[in-house]
Amino acid sequence: MKKKVLLFVLSVVLVLSVLSGCGTKETSGNDSSDVIKIGVLEPMTGSSAAGGEMTVEGIKLANEKVSTVLGKKVQLVIVDNKSDKVEAANAASRLVDKDKVVAIIGSYGSSLSMAAGDIVKNAKVPAVGCSPTNPLVTLNNDYYFRVCFIDPFQGTVMANYAFNDLGAKKAAIIQDVQQDYSVGLSSYFKKAFVELAGSESSIVGESSYNTGDQDFSAQLTNIKSLNPDVIFAPGNYGESALLIKQARELGITVPILGGDTWEAEEFLEIGGDAVEGAVYSTHFTSESPVTEVSKTFLEDYRNKFNKEANAFAALGYDAYMIIIDAIEKAGEADPVLIRDNIAATEGFIGATGNISLDVNGDAVKSAVINKVQNGKFSYLTTIEPIK
């Protein structure tokens, strides 16, 4: 009997010892004194998944390159916003309330970033967007920043390209009314093109569709009858590729232009030969590195992923590095101090260029124009912002 009791006591002691060891290990791994958490709010599934995945590649590469700050390990907390506004808001809440991150990177997609806006603002946790270009992302929000240019600049760049380079006098617009990105960019293109052409009638038609639509024949048939010189159709890579493919099948041969969301391999795969010649604005090109950091980033990216880097990966890389720089300057992992130092960013040398943030938290930087040639994205030119 005594032997059985002794064995039972020893078993209990052993179990308690194991549980105690596990608890100590878990606490150490999540203790804020040992780890600095940076949230990543990106679409890993849904209609914008390709953009989110490309962005996260750049963020992970940056984290591997600079994995500690202030002597502490930097832990990425990646949350999928599922390409959905409600999910984006929920994901942002989780990052600030449950995961206790000191800053957030994201999101691909202006609507998704805007959905998180009030959450980060009220929690006083800074967010740095990689590619959300709609001006409303940072407007009246001292806690939201971005490393990309904004739609007024991007829309103007493409209007100038259409009018000056293509010689277009009449333009048509096809937009995704569910995407703030598409609606905003279309609006700025229209404004700039009308100013260039000198007449409201230079925009011969405007058509709309919804995210997830597969058939654009009605919109395209209407646009074809208006005989534009160029079509501006910014939208998600999937819908845009299908739209262009159907346009060519209907015999529409005029140039079709878009924005930075087209820079995804899926755009080429879905569109096939039909997207040959498509022109779009973007933030970066591997064909023309703009800084020494660009060259290092490109080499590291090739070594890790065995492919050329895209604009979204480069922007994700820069967003992470700017946050790390702000933490170092703050001297502690305090979200408000980090926010203050992000806001003061000026002349930061990143993979996508020299980044300075204006009073709204927007990056003042150049735009790149690319064209699909021989089934690949090819560099055309770089457009500098007007100062």
Helices and strands as residue ranges (DSSP letters): H 2-30, E 35-42, H 49-65, E 68-69, E 72-80, H 85-97, E 103-105, H 110-123, E 127-129, G 135-137, E 144-146, H 151-160, I 161-165, E 171-176, H 180-197, G 200-202, E 203-209, H 217-225, E 230-232, H 237-249, E 256-258, G 260-262, H 265-271, G 272-275, E 279-282, H 292-305, H 311-330, H 335-343, E 348-350, E 353-357, E 363-364, E 367-373, E 376-383
